[in-house]
Amino acid sequence: MEHNSTDDEFDVLSARKLVNSMNRKNKKSGGFQAMGLSSATFNGIIKKGYKLPTPIQRKTIPIILSGRDVVAMARTGSGKTAAFLIPLFEKFPCHLPTGPRALIVSPTRELALQTLNFTKELGRYTPLKATVILGGDKMEDQFAALHSSPDIIIATPGRFLHILMEMNLSLKTIEYVVFDEGDRLFELGFAEQLSETLKRLPRSRQTLIFSATLPKNLVEFARAGLVDPILLRLDLNYKLSCNLKVVLLALVVMGLLIL
């Protein structure tokens, strides 16, 4: 994909201004209330006991709310789940029976269940319905869950693709996709399932990848599946390993905007 350097510079500048503006507001007012969130989302945040956004939340939420595709380098415990759920709740303020609109892909059963529970807790004041699709559960129950018109599907790659093929399920209503712990998805051997799922998703979607590291296969996946994504890192000044420097250079060459 070719990129105009002037356009890229403009995009980087615009994105940085957006993040910096939001960060200044957060510092002045205390955090989440400065983000202009709906009462349903904000009340869920308060109910969870959160007072200030974590660094990854402060940096990613404004960009995600702007509609951009994002690759965020974030580890477990950084607050990454709320970083992609809060914009999700804002993007879909009401339940629709027309089909699922958000897909969250997790590498393990345990993480998928944790994400489901967290979605229900953080989104307790929203009308959105979430379901989980996991290997080891009865397929009949999962068919029934999908027929109940959930807004959010949280799934592991292998079982989700199996269900897609068994049900001949259309993903045309999906608008928001999250690949959580992207490096783990590839470490566990899900490359083929992820690529096949990607082919079935509508091109108009917004796509996010959250990952602690950026292995080569994940970079290639991002290049194939995301549109002009922004790479978000917590600290611009931390020391980079030689391997990561090579990866970041490759991202610049292929057009990822690094913030």
Summary of the structure (lengths in Angstrom):
residues: 259
radius of gyration: 17.9
end to end distance: 20.3
largest distance: 52.9
contacts: 826
relative contact order: 0.15
helix: 52%
strand: 12%
